[in-house]
Amino acid sequence: QVQLVESGGGLVQAGGSLRLSCAASGRTLSNYAMGWFRQTPEKEREFVAAISWSSSSTYYADSVDGRFIISRDNAKNTLYLRMNSLKPEDTGVYYCAAQIDGLGSLASQGAYDYWGQGTQVTVSS
């Protein structure tokens, strides 16, 4: 059974930075694509970023492109999301996800099989 545990969330002022981590256990995820999503009480869970198993391809939502960087360290079985120039609208619970048996676009929630419990990010204005 795969377990994903996010960390690194917190409260930050607008313009600040945070780095989220997602540690995987139970299975080596080096052969699988992974992604980050976020959710607020007002919105459905939305795609933030995704990365291929080899890190050769990365994908970003328009709203974060140029400010966020997704990366992974397969030796540590860990996924990262570096968030720069944070805005109040980036506030939400951030979830990491792994695509093991799933299919489809990495921007779609349905493509992922395993999810973490989420970490809260709050950006104050």
Backbone as XML, in Angstrom:
<?xml version="1.0"?>
<chain id="A" units="angstrom">
  <residue number="1" name="GLN">
    <atom name="N" x="0.840" y="-1.187" z="0.000"/>
    <atom name="CA" x="0.000" y="0.000" z="0.000"/>
    <atom name="C" x="0.879" y="1.242" z="0.000"/>
  </residue>
  <residue number="2" name="VAL">
    <atom name="N" x="0.572" y="2.157" z="-0.880"/>
    <atom name="CA" x="1.344" y="3.392" z="-0.981"/>
    <atom name="C" x="0.806" y="4.412" z="0.007"/>
  </residue>
  <residue number="3" name="GLN">
    <atom name="N" x="1.702" y="5.057" z="0.711"/>
    <atom name="CA" x="1.327" y="6.169" z="1.575"/>
    <atom name="C" x="2.094" y="7.406" z="1.154"/>
  </residue>
  <residue number="4" name="LEU">
    <atom name="N" x="1.371" y="8.520" z="1.060"/>
    <atom name="CA" x="1.970" y="9.800" z="0.706"/>
    <atom name="C" x="1.732" y="10.769" z="1.854"/>
  </residue>
  <residue number="5" name="VAL">
    <atom name="N" x="2.779" y="11.429" z="2.310"/>
    <atom name="CA" x="2.663" y="12.360" z="3.432"/>
    <atom name="C" x="3.262" y="13.699" z="3.040"/>
  </residue>
  <residue number="6" name="GLU">
    <atom name="N" x="2.405" y="14.719" z="3.000"/>
    <atom name="CA" x="2.865" y="16.059" z="2.654"/>
    <atom name="C" x="3.352" y="16.796" z="3.912"/>
  </residue>
  <residue number="7" name="SER">
    <atom name="N" x="4.245" y="17.726" z="3.695"/>
    <atom name="CA" x="4.730" y="18.601" z="4.768"/>
    <atom name="C" x="5.223" y="19.906" z="4.156"/>
  </residue>
  <residue number="8" name="GLY">
    <atom name="N" x="5.459" y="20.890" z="5.013"/>
    <atom name="CA" x="6.028" y="22.145" z="4.546"/>
    <atom name="C" x="5.040" y="23.287" z="4.415"/>
  </residue>
  <residue number="9" name="GLY">
    <atom name="N" x="3.768" y="22.995" z="4.632"/>
    <atom name="CA" x="2.786" y="24.073" z="4.561"/>
    <atom name="C" x="2.912" y="25.017" z="5.743"/>
  </residue>
  <residue number="10" name="GLY">
    <atom name="N" x="2.169" y="26.118" z="5.679"/>
    <atom name="CA" x="2.214" y="27.079" z="6.768"/>
    <atom name="C" x="1.622" y="28.404" z="6.357"/>
  </residue>
  <residue number="11" name="LEU">
    <atom name="N" x="1.873" y="29.412" z="7.202"/>
    <atom name="CA" x="1.390" y="30.764" z="6.953"/>
    <atom name="C" x="2.541" y="31.614" z="6.432"/>
  </residue>
  <residue number="12" name="VAL">
    <atom name="N" x="2.320" y="32.308" z="5.343"/>
    <atom name="CA" x="3.361" y="33.138" z="4.739"/>
    <atom name="C" x="2.717" y="34.409" z="4.199"/>
  </residue>
  <residue number="13" name="GLN">
    <atom name="N" x="3.482" y="35.485" z="4.177"/>
    <atom name="CA" x="2.983" y="36.730" z="3.608"/>
    <atom name="C" x="3.040" y="36.688" z="2.094"/>
  </residue>
  <residue number="14" name="ALA">
    <atom name="N" x="2.189" y="37.475" z="1.473"/>
    <atom name="CA" x="2.202" y="37.585" z="0.021"/>
    <atom name="C" x="3.596" y="37.986" z="-0.452"/>
  </residue>
  <residue number="15" name="GLY">
    <atom name="N" x="4.045" y="37.349" z="-1.527"/>
    <atom name="CA" x="5.377" y="37.585" z="-2.039"/>
    <atom name="C" x="6.424" y="36.637" z="-1.498"/>
  </residue>
  <residue number="16" name="GLY">
    <atom name="N" x="6.064" y="35.893" z="-0.464"/>
    <atom name="CA" x="6.986" y="34.957" z="0.154"/>
    <atom name="C" x="7.048" y="33.628" z="-0.583"/>
  </residue>
  <residue number="17" name="SER">
    <atom name="N" x="7.806" y="32.698" z="0.007"/>
    <atom name="CA" x="8.022" y="31.395" z="-0.605"/>
    <atom name="C" x="7.825" y="30.280" z="0.414"/>
  </residue>
  <residue number="18" name="LEU">
    <atom name="N" x="7.484" y="29.121" z="-0.102"/>
    <atom name="CA" x="7.396" y="27.901" z="0.690"/>
    <atom name="C" x="7.844" y="26.742" z="-0.188"/>
  </residue>
  <residue number="19" name="ARG">
    <atom name="N" x="8.328" y="25.686" z="0.451"/>
    <atom name="CA" x="8.603" y="24.454" z="-0.277"/>
    <atom name="C" x="7.842" y="23.318" z="0.390"/>
  </residue>
  <residue number="20" name="LEU">
    <atom name="N" x="6.982" y="22.709" z="-0.387"/>
    <atom name="CA" x="6.239" y="21.541" z="0.074"/>
    <atom name="C" x="7.006" y="20.277" z="-0.284"/>
  </residue>
  <residue number="21" name="SER">
    <atom name="N" x="6.889" y="19.286" z="0.579"/>
    <atom name="CA" x="7.471" y="17.978" z="0.327"/>
    <atom name="C" x="6.379" y="16.924" z="0.417"/>
  </residue>
  <residue number="22" name="CYS">
    <atom name="N" x="6.572" y="15.843" z="-0.311"/>
    <atom name="CA" x="5.656" y="14.714" z="-0.272"/>
    <atom name="C" x="6.503" y="13.454" z="-0.215"/>
  </residue>
  <residue number="23" name="ALA">
    <atom name="N" x="6.526" y="12.830" z="0.951"/>
    <atom name="CA" x="7.325" y="11.628" z="1.145"/>
    <atom name="C" x="6.467" y="10.396" z="0.901"/>
  </residue>
  <residue number="24" name="ALA">
    <atom name="N" x="6.971" y="9.503" z="0.079"/>
    <atom name="CA" x="6.234" y="8.280" z="-0.248"/>
    <atom name="C" x="6.836" y="7.087" z="0.481"/>
  </residue>
  <residue number="25" name="SER">
    <atom name="N" x="5.966" y="6.172" z="0.859"/>
    <atom name="CA" x="6.423" y="4.923" z="1.468"/>
    <atom name="C" x="5.530" y="3.791" z="0.995"/>
  </residue>
  <residue number="26" name="GLY">
    <atom name="N" x="6.026" y="2.580" z="1.159"/>
    <atom name="CA" x="5.256" y="1.417" z="0.760"/>
    <atom name="C" x="5.551" y="0.938" z="-0.643"/>
  </residue>
  <residue number="27" name="ARG">
    <atom name="N" x="6.126" y="1.817" z="-1.449"/>
    <atom name="CA" x="6.426" y="1.456" z="-2.831"/>
    <atom name="C" x="7.364" y="2.503" z="-3.402"/>
  </residue>
  <residue number="28" name="THR">
    <atom name="N" x="8.284" y="2.054" z="-4.238"/>
    <atom name="CA" x="9.150" y="3.007" z="-4.930"/>
    <atom name="C" x="8.361" y="3.657" z="-6.051"/>
  </residue>
  <residue number="29" name="LEU">
    <atom name="N" x="8.360" y="4.973" z="-6.065"/>
    <atom name="CA" x="7.554" y="5.698" z="-7.055"/>
    <atom name="C" x="8.387" y="6.252" z="-8.199"/>
  </residue>
  <residue number="30" name="SER">
    <atom name="N" x="9.608" y="5.783" z="-8.324"/>
    <atom name="CA" x="10.504" y="6.359" z="-9.325"/>
    <atom name="C" x="10.034" y="6.114" z="-10.750"/>
  </residue>
  <residue number="31" name="ASN">
    <atom name="N" x="9.141" y="5.152" z="-10.971"/>
    <atom name="CA" x="8.670" y="4.855" z="-12.322"/>
    <atom name="C" x="7.323" y="5.481" z="-12.646"/>
  </residue>
  <residue number="32" name="TYR">
    <atom name="N" x="6.831" y="6.348" z="-11.777"/>
    <atom name="CA" x="5.474" y="6.851" z="-11.930"/>
    <atom name="C" x="5.425" y="8.372" z="-11.907"/>
  </residue>
  <residue number="33" name="ALA">
    <atom name="N" x="4.487" y="8.896" z="-12.679"/>
    <atom name="CA" x="4.260" y="10.336" z="-12.656"/>
    <atom name="C" x="3.595" y="10.736" z="-11.342"/>
  </residue>
  <residue number="34" name="MET">
    <atom name="N" x="3.821" y="11.981" z="-10.955"/>
    <atom name="CA" x="3.233" y="12.498" z="-9.722"/>
    <atom name="C" x="2.751" y="13.923" z="-9.939"/>
  </residue>
  <residue number="35" name="GLY">
    <atom name="N" x="1.885" y="14.369" z="-9.062"/>
    <atom name="CA" x="1.339" y="15.702" z="-9.232"/>
    <atom name="C" x="0.961" y="16.358" z="-7.920"/>
  </residue>
  <residue number="36" name="TRP">
    <atom name="N" x="0.690" y="17.658" z="-8.016"/>
    <atom name="CA" x="0.186" y="18.442" z="-6.893"/>
    <atom name="C" x="-1.164" y="19.051" z="-7.291"/>
  </residue>
  <residue number="37" name="PHE">
    <atom name="N" x="-2.093" y="19.020" z="-6.358"/>
    <atom name="CA" x="-3.390" y="19.658" z="-6.524"/>
    <atom name="C" x="-3.653" y="20.514" z="-5.288"/>
  </residue>
  <residue number="38" name="ARG">
    <atom name="N" x="-4.624" y="21.412" z="-5.376"/>
    <atom name="CA" x="-4.994" y="22.200" z="-4.209"/>
    <atom name="C" x="-6.499" y="22.404" z="-4.174"/>
  </residue>
  <residue number="39" name="GLN">
    <atom name="N" x="-6.991" y="22.674" z="-2.969"/>
    <atom name="CA" x="-8.425" y="22.833" z="-2.793"/>
    <atom name="C" x="-8.715" y="23.880" z="-1.735"/>
  </residue>
  <residue number="40" name="THR">
    <atom name="N" x="-9.745" y="24.667" z="-1.970"/>
    <atom name="CA" x="-10.260" y="25.618" z="-0.994"/>
    <atom name="C" x="-11.722" y="25.285" z="-0.752"/>
  </residue>
  <residue number="41" name="PRO">
    <atom name="N" x="-12.303" y="25.812" z="0.334"/>
    <atom name="CA" x="-13.734" y="25.548" z="0.578"/>
    <atom name="C" x="-14.627" y="26.066" z="-0.540"/>
  </residue>
  <residue number="42" name="GLU">
    <atom name="N" x="-14.134" y="27.065" z="-1.268"/>
    <atom name="CA" x="-14.976" y="27.676" z="-2.299"/>
    <atom name="C" x="-14.841" y="26.991" z="-3.653"/>
  </residue>
  <residue number="43" name="LYS">
    <atom name="N" x="-13.758" y="26.216" z="-3.831"/>
    <atom name="CA" x="-13.486" y="25.627" z="-5.136"/>
    <atom name="C" x="-13.307" y="24.132" z="-5.040"/>
  </residue>
  <residue number="44" name="GLU">
    <atom name="N" x="-13.530" y="23.479" z="-6.158"/>
    <atom name="CA" x="-13.192" y="22.063" z="-6.240"/>
    <atom name="C" x="-11.678" y="21.919" z="-6.300"/>
  </residue>
  <residue number="45" name="ARG">
    <atom name="N" x="-11.211" y="20.715" z="-6.035"/>
    <atom name="CA" x="-9.774" y="20.467" z="-6.114"/>
    <atom name="C" x="-9.282" y="20.761" z="-7.528"/>
  </residue>
  <residue number="46" name="GLU">
    <atom name="N" x="-8.197" y="21.510" z="-7.620"/>
    <atom name="CA" x="-7.690" y="21.912" z="-8.930"/>
    <atom name="C" x="-6.233" y="21.511" z="-9.110"/>
  </residue>
  <residue number="47" name="PHE">
    <atom name="N" x="-5.897" y="21.292" z="-10.343"/>
    <atom name="CA" x="-4.533" y="20.907" z="-10.714"/>
    <atom name="C" x="-3.566" y="22.062" z="-10.487"/>
  </residue>
  <residue number="48" name="VAL">
    <atom name="N" x="-2.387" y="21.751" z="-9.977"/>
    <atom name="CA" x="-1.336" y="22.745" z="-9.788"/>
    <atom name="C" x="-0.130" y="22.435" z="-10.666"/>
  </residue>
  <residue number="49" name="ALA">
    <atom name="N" x="0.414" y="21.226" z="-10.536"/>
    <atom name="CA" x="1.610" y="20.868" z="-11.291"/>
    <atom name="C" x="1.760" y="19.355" z="-11.329"/>
  </residue>
  <residue number="50" name="ALA">
    <atom name="N" x="2.497" y="18.861" z="-12.326"/>
    <atom name="CA" x="2.763" y="17.433" z="-12.446"/>
    <atom name="C" x="4.141" y="17.229" z="-13.039"/>
  </residue>
  <residue number="51" name="ILE">
    <atom name="N" x="4.690" y="16.039" z="-12.818"/>
    <atom name="CA" x="6.031" y="15.726" z="-13.287"/>
    <atom name="C" x="6.088" y="14.274" z="-13.716"/>
  </residue>
  <residue number="52" name="SER">
    <atom name="N" x="6.794" y="14.011" z="-14.810"/>
    <atom name="CA" x="6.946" y="12.637" z="-15.284"/>
    <atom name="C" x="7.890" y="11.871" z="-14.376"/>
  </residue>
  <residue number="53" name="TRP">
    <atom name="N" x="7.939" y="10.547" z="-14.564"/>
    <atom name="CA" x="8.750" y="9.722" z="-13.671"/>
    <atom name="C" x="10.227" y="10.091" z="-13.748"/>
  </residue>
  <residue number="54" name="SER">
    <atom name="N" x="10.676" y="10.508" z="-14.940"/>
    <atom name="CA" x="12.096" y="10.810" z="-15.136"/>
    <atom name="C" x="12.425" y="12.274" z="-14.906"/>
  </residue>
  <residue number="55" name="SER">
    <atom name="N" x="11.420" y="13.076" z="-14.597"/>
    <atom name="CA" x="11.569" y="14.527" z="-14.460"/>
    <atom name="C" x="11.809" y="15.223" z="-15.793"/>
  </residue>
  <residue number="56" name="SER">
    <atom name="N" x="11.712" y="14.493" z="-16.888"/>
    <atom name="CA" x="11.970" y="15.097" z="-18.199"/>
    <atom name="C" x="10.846" y="16.024" z="-18.635"/>
  </residue>
  <residue number="57" name="SER">
    <atom name="N" x="9.657" y="15.803" z="-18.071"/>
    <atom name="CA" x="8.514" y="16.646" z="-18.433"/>
    <atom name="C" x="7.831" y="17.176" z="-17.176"/>
  </residue>
  <residue number="58" name="THR">
    <atom name="N" x="7.511" y="18.455" z="-17.220"/>
    <atom name="CA" x="6.751" y="19.072" z="-16.123"/>
    <atom name="C" x="5.592" y="19.857" z="-16.717"/>
  </residue>
  <residue number="59" name="TYR">
    <atom name="N" x="4.539" y="19.979" z="-15.932"/>
    <atom name="CA" x="3.325" y="20.622" z="-16.388"/>
    <atom name="C" x="2.817" y="21.526" z="-15.264"/>
  </residue>
  <residue number="60" name="TYR">
    <atom name="N" x="2.284" y="22.679" z="-15.634"/>
    <atom name="CA" x="1.815" y="23.633" z="-14.634"/>
    <atom name="C" x="0.467" y="24.233" z="-15.034"/>
  </residue>
  <residue number="61" name="ALA">
    <atom name="N" x="-0.326" y="24.521" z="-14.031"/>
    <atom name="CA" x="-1.519" y="25.322" z="-14.264"/>
    <atom name="C" x="-1.079" y="26.730" z="-14.648"/>
  </residue>
  <residue number="62" name="ASP">
    <atom name="N" x="-1.868" y="27.380" z="-15.474"/>
    <atom name="CA" x="-1.521" y="28.739" z="-15.909"/>
    <atom name="C" x="-1.332" y="29.680" z="-14.723"/>
  </residue>
  <residue number="63" name="SER">
    <atom name="N" x="-2.113" y="29.456" z="-13.682"/>
    <atom name="CA" x="-2.104" y="30.359" z="-12.542"/>
    <atom name="C" x="-0.813" y="30.310" z="-11.734"/>
  </residue>
  <residue number="64" name="VAL">
    <atom name="N" x="-0.030" y="29.236" z="-11.900"/>
    <atom name="CA" x="1.206" y="29.106" z="-11.109"/>
    <atom name="C" x="2.452" y="29.048" z="-11.990"/>
  </residue>
  <residue number="65" name="ASP">
    <atom name="N" x="2.261" y="28.933" z="-13.293"/>
    <atom name="CA" x="3.401" y="28.824" z="-14.206"/>
    <atom name="C" x="4.310" y="30.041" z="-14.066"/>
  </residue>
  <residue number="66" name="GLY">
    <atom name="N" x="5.605" y="29.769" z="-13.897"/>
    <atom name="CA" x="6.571" y="30.842" z="-13.721"/>
    <atom name="C" x="6.823" y="31.190" z="-12.268"/>
  </residue>
  <residue number="67" name="ARG">
    <atom name="N" x="5.972" y="30.700" z="-11.355"/>
    <atom name="CA" x="6.156" y="30.971" z="-9.927"/>
    <atom name="C" x="6.441" y="29.690" z="-9.128"/>
  </residue>
  <residue number="68" name="PHE">
    <atom name="N" x="5.869" y="28.587" z="-9.549"/>
    <atom name="CA" x="6.033" y="27.309" z="-8.838"/>
    <atom name="C" x="6.962" y="26.402" z="-9.645"/>
  </residue>
  <residue number="69" name="ILE">
    <atom name="N" x="7.685" y="25.566" z="-8.918"/>
    <atom name="CA" x="8.566" y="24.588" z="-9.560"/>
    <atom name="C" x="8.338" y="23.222" z="-8.916"/>
  </residue>
  <residue number="70" name="ILE">
    <atom name="N" x="7.969" y="22.248" z="-9.733"/>
    <atom name="CA" x="7.808" y="20.882" z="-9.245"/>
    <atom name="C" x="9.083" y="20.106" z="-9.534"/>
  </residue>
  <residue number="71" name="SER">
    <atom name="N" x="9.488" y="19.277" z="-8.581"/>
    <atom name="CA" x="10.677" y="18.464" z="-8.777"/>
    <atom name="C" x="10.534" y="17.196" z="-7.945"/>
  </residue>
  <residue number="72" name="ARG">
    <atom name="N" x="11.430" y="16.265" z="-8.160"/>
    <atom name="CA" x="11.381" y="15.022" z="-7.416"/>
    <atom name="C" x="12.786" y="14.487" z="-7.209"/>
  </residue>
  <residue number="73" name="ASP">
    <atom name="N" x="12.953" y="13.749" z="-6.139"/>
    <atom name="CA" x="14.210" y="13.065" z="-5.855"/>
    <atom name="C" x="13.854" y="11.587" z="-5.730"/>
  </residue>
  <residue number="74" name="ASN">
    <atom name="N" x="14.056" y="10.852" z="-6.794"/>
    <atom name="CA" x="13.649" y="9.448" z="-6.791"/>
    <atom name="C" x="14.460" y="8.613" z="-5.803"/>
  </residue>
  <residue number="75" name="ALA">
    <atom name="N" x="15.668" y="9.025" z="-5.530"/>
    <atom name="CA" x="16.482" y="8.289" z="-4.559"/>
    <atom name="C" x="15.882" y="8.396" z="-3.156"/>
  </residue>
  <residue number="76" name="LYS">
    <atom name="N" x="15.201" y="9.515" z="-2.906"/>
    <atom name="CA" x="14.569" y="9.729" z="-1.598"/>
    <atom name="C" x="13.071" y="9.433" z="-1.635"/>
  </residue>
  <residue number="77" name="ASN">
    <atom name="N" x="12.569" y="9.057" z="-2.806"/>
    <atom name="CA" x="11.138" y="8.771" z="-2.955"/>
    <atom name="C" x="10.287" y="9.962" z="-2.504"/>
  </residue>
  <residue number="78" name="THR">
    <atom name="N" x="10.715" y="11.144" z="-2.909"/>
    <atom name="CA" x="10.090" y="12.370" z="-2.432"/>
    <atom name="C" x="9.815" y="13.326" z="-3.585"/>
  </residue>
  <residue number="79" name="LEU">
    <atom name="N" x="8.663" y="13.956" z="-3.512"/>
    <atom name="CA" x="8.219" y="14.957" z="-4.475"/>
    <atom name="C" x="8.242" y="16.321" z="-3.790"/>
  </residue>
  <residue number="80" name="TYR">
    <atom name="N" x="8.555" y="17.360" z="-4.561"/>
    <atom name="CA" x="8.630" y="18.708" z="-4.003"/>
    <atom name="C" x="7.805" y="19.683" z="-4.829"/>
  </residue>
  <residue number="81" name="LEU">
    <atom name="N" x="7.429" y="20.776" z="-4.177"/>
    <atom name="CA" x="6.822" y="21.902" z="-4.881"/>
    <atom name="C" x="7.374" y="23.177" z="-4.266"/>
  </residue>
  <residue number="82" name="ARG">
    <atom name="N" x="8.198" y="23.857" z="-5.034"/>
    <atom name="CA" x="8.732" y="25.134" z="-4.594"/>
    <atom name="C" x="7.762" y="26.205" z="-5.050"/>
  </residue>
  <residue number="83" name="MET">
    <atom name="N" x="7.274" y="26.997" z="-4.124"/>
    <atom name="CA" x="6.289" y="28.027" z="-4.430"/>
    <atom name="C" x="6.885" y="29.395" z="-4.122"/>
  </residue>
  <residue number="84" name="ASN">
    <atom name="N" x="7.040" y="30.193" z="-5.163"/>
    <atom name="CA" x="7.604" y="31.533" z="-5.037"/>
    <atom name="C" x="6.543" y="32.579" z="-5.358"/>
  </residue>
  <residue number="85" name="SER">
    <atom name="N" x="6.813" y="33.818" z="-4.938"/>
    <atom name="CA" x="5.911" y="34.938" z="-5.235"/>
    <atom name="C" x="4.470" y="34.578" z="-4.902"/>
  </residue>
  <residue number="86" name="LEU">
    <atom name="N" x="4.274" y="34.051" z="-3.726"/>
    <atom name="CA" x="2.952" y="33.564" z="-3.339"/>
    <atom name="C" x="1.935" y="34.694" z="-3.267"/>
  </residue>
  <residue number="87" name="LYS">
    <atom name="N" x="0.703" y="34.349" z="-3.629"/>
    <atom name="CA" x="-0.408" y="35.291" z="-3.635"/>
    <atom name="C" x="-1.509" y="34.776" z="-2.704"/>
  </residue>
  <residue number="88" name="PRO">
    <atom name="N" x="-2.358" y="35.648" z="-2.200"/>
    <atom name="CA" x="-3.460" y="35.180" z="-1.343"/>
    <atom name="C" x="-4.313" y="34.117" z="-2.025"/>
  </residue>
  <residue number="89" name="GLU">
    <atom name="N" x="-4.462" y="34.206" z="-3.326"/>
    <atom name="CA" x="-5.266" y="33.214" z="-4.038"/>
    <atom name="C" x="-4.594" y="31.845" z="-4.141"/>
  </residue>
  <residue number="90" name="ASP">
    <atom name="N" x="-3.368" y="31.727" z="-3.686"/>
    <atom name="CA" x="-2.703" y="30.424" z="-3.618"/>
    <atom name="C" x="-3.075" y="29.673" z="-2.341"/>
  </residue>
  <residue number="91" name="THR">
    <atom name="N" x="-3.794" y="30.320" z="-1.460"/>
    <atom name="CA" x="-4.218" y="29.691" z="-0.210"/>
    <atom name="C" x="-5.072" y="28.463" z="-0.481"/>
  </residue>
  <residue number="92" name="GLY">
    <atom name="N" x="-4.796" y="27.402" z="0.273"/>
    <atom name="CA" x="-5.580" y="26.183" z="0.127"/>
    <atom name="C" x="-4.888" y="25.001" z="0.769"/>
  </residue>
  <residue number="93" name="VAL">
    <atom name="N" x="-5.536" y="23.861" z="0.705"/>
    <atom name="CA" x="-4.914" y="22.612" z="1.130"/>
    <atom name="C" x="-4.266" y="21.993" z="-0.097"/>
  </residue>
  <residue number="94" name="TYR">
    <atom name="N" x="-2.995" y="21.693" z="0.005"/>
    <atom name="CA" x="-2.239" y="21.136" z="-1.103"/>
    <atom name="C" x="-2.070" y="19.635" z="-0.919"/>
  </residue>
  <residue number="95" name="TYR">
    <atom name="N" x="-2.377" y="18.898" z="-1.977"/>
    <atom name="CA" x="-2.310" y="17.448" z="-1.960"/>
    <atom name="C" x="-1.311" y="16.954" z="-3.006"/>
  </residue>
  <residue number="96" name="CYS">
    <atom name="N" x="-0.536" y="15.949" z="-2.659"/>
    <atom name="CA" x="0.271" y="15.282" z="-3.670"/>
    <atom name="C" x="-0.432" y="13.994" z="-4.071"/>
  </residue>
  <residue number="97" name="ALA">
    <atom name="N" x="-0.127" y="13.543" z="-5.273"/>
    <atom name="CA" x="-0.787" y="12.361" z="-5.804"/>
    <atom name="C" x="0.173" y="11.597" z="-6.695"/>
  </residue>
  <residue number="98" name="ALA">
    <atom name="N" x="-0.049" y="10.293" z="-6.775"/>
    <atom name="CA" x="0.787" y="9.424" z="-7.589"/>
    <atom name="C" x="-0.073" y="8.680" z="-8.609"/>
  </residue>
  <residue number="99" name="GLN">
    <atom name="N" x="0.417" y="8.616" z="-9.851"/>
    <atom name="CA" x="-0.267" y="7.877" z="-10.905"/>
    <atom name="C" x="0.441" y="6.542" z="-11.083"/>
  </residue>
  <residue number="100" name="ILE">
    <atom name="N" x="-0.127" y="5.487" z="-10.534"/>
    <atom name="CA" x="0.500" y="4.165" z="-10.630"/>
    <atom name="C" x="-0.225" y="3.306" z="-11.651"/>
  </residue>
  <residue number="101" name="ASP">
    <atom name="N" x="-1.493" y="3.075" z="-11.463"/>
    <atom name="CA" x="-2.270" y="2.292" z="-12.422"/>
    <atom name="C" x="-3.220" y="3.166" z="-13.231"/>
  </residue>
  <residue number="102" name="GLY">
    <atom name="N" x="-3.319" y="4.413" z="-12.857"/>
    <atom name="CA" x="-4.260" y="5.293" z="-13.529"/>
    <atom name="C" x="-3.803" y="5.684" z="-14.916"/>
  </residue>
  <residue number="103" name="LEU">
    <atom name="N" x="-4.755" y="6.203" z="-15.667"/>
    <atom name="CA" x="-4.473" y="6.643" z="-17.029"/>
    <atom name="C" x="-5.062" y="8.032" z="-17.220"/>
  </residue>
  <residue number="104" name="GLY">
    <atom name="N" x="-4.620" y="8.698" z="-18.250"/>
    <atom name="CA" x="-5.223" y="9.965" z="-18.590"/>
    <atom name="C" x="-4.318" y="11.142" z="-18.315"/>
  </residue>
  <residue number="105" name="SER">
    <atom name="N" x="-4.864" y="12.310" z="-18.575"/>
    <atom name="CA" x="-4.111" y="13.548" z="-18.426"/>
    <atom name="C" x="-3.656" y="13.755" z="-16.990"/>
  </residue>
  <residue number="106" name="LEU">
    <atom name="N" x="-2.405" y="14.157" z="-16.823"/>
    <atom name="CA" x="-1.865" y="14.404" z="-15.488"/>
    <atom name="C" x="-2.489" y="15.627" z="-14.839"/>
  </residue>
  <residue number="107" name="ALA">
    <atom name="N" x="-3.255" y="16.387" z="-15.582"/>
    <atom name="CA" x="-3.960" y="17.533" z="-15.017"/>
    <atom name="C" x="-5.328" y="17.138" z="-14.459"/>
  </residue>
  <residue number="108" name="SER">
    <atom name="N" x="-5.661" y="15.882" z="-14.601"/>
    <atom name="CA" x="-6.970" y="15.395" z="-14.156"/>
    <atom name="C" x="-6.840" y="14.578" z="-12.884"/>
  </residue>
  <residue number="109" name="GLN">
    <atom name="N" x="-7.701" y="14.823" z="-11.907"/>
    <atom name="CA" x="-7.659" y="14.068" z="-10.651"/>
    <atom name="C" x="-7.834" y="12.575" z="-10.891"/>
  </residue>
  <residue number="110" name="GLY">
    <atom name="N" x="-8.649" y="12.237" z="-11.868"/>
    <atom name="CA" x="-8.961" y="10.845" z="-12.128"/>
    <atom name="C" x="-7.781" y="10.017" z="-12.605"/>
  </residue>
  <residue number="111" name="ALA">
    <atom name="N" x="-6.711" y="10.673" z="-12.993"/>
    <atom name="CA" x="-5.534" y="9.960" z="-13.478"/>
    <atom name="C" x="-4.685" y="9.394" z="-12.346"/>
  </residue>
  <residue number="112" name="TYR">
    <atom name="N" x="-4.975" y="9.784" z="-11.118"/>
    <atom name="CA" x="-4.130" y="9.428" z="-9.978"/>
    <atom name="C" x="-4.797" y="8.378" z="-9.092"/>
  </residue>
  <residue number="113" name="ASP">
    <atom name="N" x="-3.945" y="7.489" z="-8.561"/>
    <atom name="CA" x="-4.451" y="6.395" z="-7.739"/>
    <atom name="C" x="-4.313" y="6.632" z="-6.249"/>
  </residue>
  <residue number="114" name="TYR">
    <atom name="N" x="-3.271" y="7.363" z="-5.864"/>
    <atom name="CA" x="-2.981" y="7.541" z="-4.447"/>
    <atom name="C" x="-2.817" y="9.019" z="-4.127"/>
  </residue>
  <residue number="115" name="TRP">
    <atom name="N" x="-3.324" y="9.381" z="-2.950"/>
    <atom name="CA" x="-3.327" y="10.773" z="-2.523"/>
    <atom name="C" x="-2.810" y="10.886" z="-1.089"/>
  </residue>
  <residue number="116" name="GLY">
    <atom name="N" x="-2.163" y="12.023" z="-0.818"/>
    <atom name="CA" x="-1.782" y="12.321" z="0.547"/>
    <atom name="C" x="-2.946" y="12.948" z="1.299"/>
  </residue>
  <residue number="117" name="GLN">
    <atom name="N" x="-2.704" y="13.271" z="2.558"/>
    <atom name="CA" x="-3.772" y="13.831" z="3.397"/>
    <atom name="C" x="-3.882" y="15.344" z="3.275"/>
  </residue>
  <residue number="118" name="GLY">
    <atom name="N" x="-2.884" y="15.965" z="2.670"/>
    <atom name="CA" x="-2.915" y="17.396" z="2.436"/>
    <atom name="C" x="-2.162" y="18.203" z="3.479"/>
  </residue>
  <residue number="119" name="THR">
    <atom name="N" x="-1.681" y="19.366" z="3.054"/>
    <atom name="CA" x="-1.017" y="20.307" z="3.954"/>
    <atom name="C" x="-1.552" y="21.704" z="3.654"/>
  </residue>
  <residue number="120" name="GLN">
    <atom name="N" x="-1.848" y="22.451" z="4.712"/>
    <atom name="CA" x="-2.473" y="23.767" z="4.557"/>
    <atom name="C" x="-1.429" y="24.821" z="4.221"/>
  </residue>
  <residue number="121" name="VAL">
    <atom name="N" x="-1.737" y="25.606" z="3.208"/>
    <atom name="CA" x="-0.937" y="26.779" z="2.851"/>
    <atom name="C" x="-1.839" y="28.001" z="2.954"/>
  </residue>
  <residue number="122" name="THR">
    <atom name="N" x="-1.416" y="28.976" z="3.745"/>
    <atom name="CA" x="-2.186" y="30.201" z="3.898"/>
    <atom name="C" x="-1.298" y="31.384" z="3.566"/>
  </residue>
  <residue number="123" name="VAL">
    <atom name="N" x="-1.726" y="32.193" z="2.608"/>
    <atom name="CA" x="-0.968" y="33.361" z="2.179"/>
    <atom name="C" x="-1.746" y="34.605" z="2.590"/>
  </residue>
  <residue number="124" name="SER">
    <atom name="N" x="-1.138" y="35.401" z="3.442"/>
    <atom name="CA" x="-1.796" y="36.612" z="3.924"/>
    <atom name="C" x="-1.430" y="37.801" z="3.053"/>
  </residue>
  <residue number="125" name="SER">
    <atom name="N" x="-2.363" y="38.720" z="2.933"/>
    <atom name="CA" x="-2.136" y="39.897" z="2.071"/>
    <atom name="C" x="-1.501" y="41.033" z="2.857"/>
  </residue>
</chain>
